Amino acid sequence: MVHLAHLVNPFRPVSDASMSFAQSITLETMRIARDEALKGGVAVALLSAQFPEDHTVVPEYFTKTPDLERSAVDFQSFSRPKKLPLIADLLDRLYHATEAPYLIYTNVDISVQPHFYLEVARKIASGLDAFIINRRRLPDHFRSPEELPQMYAHPGFPHPGFDCFVFRRELYPLFRLGHVCIGIPFVEITLSQNLFCHASKFELFDRDFLTFHIGLEIFKKRDPEYLRFNKTEFWKCVDL
């Protein structure tokens, strides 16, 4: 049997209602895909990395890893403090929580098709030791997991950004991640550059309809303070 482990960072949105809808849809699609995968001989561990105050949004079918203890605000003063986790802390928990030979990290607003894990296993069997899957963008009128049949059937629109990463666990100790935080540009380039550098056989899948995001936006406006922080942390990793 093939074993995979997939981690996300559920949280309680303070002011973004659309994020609440997207997150509930994402978590349910992961459960559905896990159950479908098991029928095909692929075992998937669903893991969460969360702050203590976010326990209530983590479904019972996820295994909670140890609570997060730090964020970007522990490394720099910001005029508008936001508790944004470090990608290194998330992947550390993923790596140490499982012995699965392949690890998956996605943003918590990235939903998956029912055959997602089966297709991941097929790509692994082809000899890849790391790959990225680009999402499709769906209209933002979807609000509930009850609408999943329509979401699954919608062809969506392409998106250029990276938000689904699959890699062999032996690669992770080689990663340089610094204090780059999630939810801000440069987390995607930090992770992708690590895969480009350390994988012996890598591939980008930018046309497969395996993941989707509710919302047609391509780029969101981000807080410039956090953008500068992540950019600085990224270049520290490059210069090591």
C-alpha positions in Angstrom: 0.0 0.0 0.0 1.2 3.5 -0.8 1.4 5.9 2.2 1.0 9.7 1.9 0.8 12.4 4.5 -0.9 15.8 3.8 -0.8 18.8 6.2 -2.7 22.1 6.2 -3.0 25.0 8.7 -6.6 25.5 9.7 -7.4 28.7 11.5 -10.4 30.8 12.6 -10.7 33.7 10.2 -11.3 36.9 12.0 -12.8 39.1 9.3 -12.7 37.2 6.0 -16.0 35.3 5.6 -14.9 33.9 2.2 -11.9 32.2 3.9 -14.3 30.5 6.3 -16.3 29.1 3.4 -13.2 28.1 1.4 -11.6 26.4 4.4 -14.7 24.3 5.2 -14.8 23.1 1.6 -11.1 22.3 1.5 -11.2 20.2 4.6 -14.2 18.2 3.4 -12.7 17.6 0.0 -9.6 16.2 1.7 -11.7 13.7 3.7 -13.5 12.6 0.5 -10.3 12.2 -1.4 -8.7 10.2 1.5 -11.6 7.8 1.5 -11.5 7.4 -2.3 -7.7 6.8 -2.1 -8.1 4.0 0.4 -10.3 2.1 -2.0 -7.4 2.2 -4.5 -4.7 1.1 -2.1 -3.4 4.5 -1.1 -3.4 5.4 2.6 -3.5 9.1 3.5 -2.8 10.7 6.8 -4.6 14.0 7.2 -2.6 16.3 9.5 -3.1 19.8 10.8 -0.7 22.4 12.3 -2.6 24.9 14.4 -2.4 27.5 17.1 -4.1 26.5 20.4 -7.0 28.9 19.7 -7.8 27.2 16.4 -8.6 23.7 17.7 -12.3 24.2 17.2 -11.9 24.5 13.4 -9.9 21.3 13.0 -12.2 18.4 12.1 -12.1 15.1 14.0 -10.9 13.2 11.0 -7.6 15.2 11.1 -4.7 14.4 13.4 -3.5 17.5 15.2 0.3 17.9 15.3 1.8 19.9 18.3 0.4 23.4 18.5 2.3 26.1 16.8 4.3 28.3 19.3 5.6 31.2 17.1 4.9 33.3 14.1 6.4 36.1 12.0 5.8 38.7 14.8 8.4 36.9 16.9 11.1 37.9 14.5 10.2 41.4 13.5 8.0 44.3 14.8 5.0 45.1 12.5 2.6 48.0 12.7 -0.2 45.6 12.2 0.7 42.4 14.0 -0.6 39.2 12.3 -0.1 35.7 13.7 1.2 34.2 10.4 2.9 30.8 10.9 6.3 30.0 9.5 6.4 27.5 6.7 9.4 25.8 8.4 7.3 25.2 11.6 4.5 23.6 9.5 6.8 21.3 7.5 8.7 20.3 10.7 5.4 19.1 12.1 4.5 17.3 8.9 8.0 15.6 8.8 8.0 14.5 12.4 4.4 13.4 12.6 4.6 10.6 10.1 6.9 8.1 8.5 5.1 8.4 5.1 7.6 8.4 2.3 5.9 11.3 0.5 4.7 14.5 2.1 2.1 17.0 0.8 1.6 20.6 1.8 -1.1 22.9 0.5 -2.7 26.2 1.6 -5.9 25.6 3.5 -8.0 27.3 0.8 -6.9 24.8 -1.8 -9.5 22.0 -2.3 -8.8 18.7 -4.0 -10.7 16.5 -6.4 -11.8 13.1 -5.2 -9.1 11.3 -7.2 -6.4 13.7 -6.0 -4.4 11.3 -3.9 -4.7 8.5 -6.4 -3.3 10.7 -9.0 -0.5 11.8 -6.7 0.4 8.2 -6.1 0.4 7.6 -9.9 2.8 10.5 -10.4 5.1 9.2 -7.6 5.1 5.7 -9.3 6.3 7.3 -12.5 9.6 8.1 -10.7 9.1 11.7 -9.5 10.6 12.6 -6.2 9.0 16.1 -6.1 6.3 18.0 -8.0 4.0 21.0 -7.8 0.4 21.0 -8.9 -1.2 24.3 -9.9 -4.8 25.0 -8.9 -7.8 25.9 -11.0 -9.8 29.0 -10.1 -13.6 28.7 -9.6 -16.2 31.5 -9.3 -16.7 32.7 -5.8 -20.4 32.1 -5.6 -19.7 28.6 -4.1 -20.3 28.7 -0.4 -20.8 25.2 1.0 -19.5 21.6 0.8 -23.1 20.7 -0.3 -22.2 22.3 -3.7 -19.2 20.0 -4.2 -20.7 18.1 -7.2 -20.9 21.4 -9.1 -17.4 22.4 -8.0 -15.9 19.1 -9.1 -17.5 19.4 -12.5 -16.6 23.0 -13.1 -13.5 23.3 -15.4 -12.4 26.5 -13.8 -9.6 28.8 -15.0 -5.8 28.3 -14.8 -3.7 30.0 -12.1 0.1 30.7 -12.3 0.8 30.5 -8.6 2.3 27.5 -6.6 0.2 26.2 -3.7 0.4 22.4 -3.7 3.8 20.7 -3.0 4.5 17.0 -3.0 8.0 15.7 -2.1 9.9 12.7 -0.9 10.5 12.9 2.9 14.3 12.5 2.5 14.4 15.8 0.7 13.1 17.8 3.7 16.2 17.9 5.9 18.0 19.7 2.9 15.4 22.5 2.8 16.4 26.1 3.6 13.3 28.0 4.7 14.4 30.7 7.1 11.6 32.5 8.9 9.4 32.8 5.8 5.7 33.0 6.8 2.7 31.6 5.0 -0.1 33.8 3.5 2.4 36.2 1.9 4.2 36.1 -1.4 7.7 34.5 -1.4 6.5 31.5 0.6 5.7 29.8 -2.8 9.0 30.7 -4.4 10.9 29.6 -1.2 9.3 26.1 -1.3 9.5 25.7 -5.1 13.2 26.7 -5.2 14.0 24.1 -2.6 12.3 21.5 -4.7 14.1 22.7 -7.8 17.4 22.5 -6.1 17.1 19.2 -4.2 14.8 16.9 -6.3 16.5 14.7 -8.8 13.3 14.3 -10.8 10.9 17.2 -10.6 7.9 18.2 -12.6 5.4 21.1 -12.6 1.8 20.2 -13.4 0.1 23.4 -14.5 -2.8 21.9 -16.5 -4.1 19.1 -14.4 -7.5 19.7 -12.8 -6.6 18.2 -9.4 -6.9 21.1 -7.1 -9.2 24.2 -7.1 -9.6 27.5 -5.3 -12.9 29.4 -4.7 -12.3 32.9 -6.3 -11.1 34.1 -9.7 -8.5 36.5 -8.4 -4.9 35.8 -9.6 -3.1 38.0 -7.1 -4.3 39.6 -3.9 -2.9 42.8 -2.4 -0.7 41.9 0.5 0.6 43.9 3.4 3.9 45.5 2.3 5.6 45.0 5.7 5.1 41.3 5.5 6.0 41.2 1.9 9.4 42.9 2.7 9.9 40.5 5.6 9.3 37.4 3.5 11.5 38.7 0.7 14.3 39.4 3.1 14.0 35.9 4.6 14.0 34.3 1.2 17.2 36.0 0.2 18.8 35.0 3.5 18.1 31.4 2.5 19.7 31.9 -0.9 22.8 33.5 0.6 23.5 30.8 3.1 
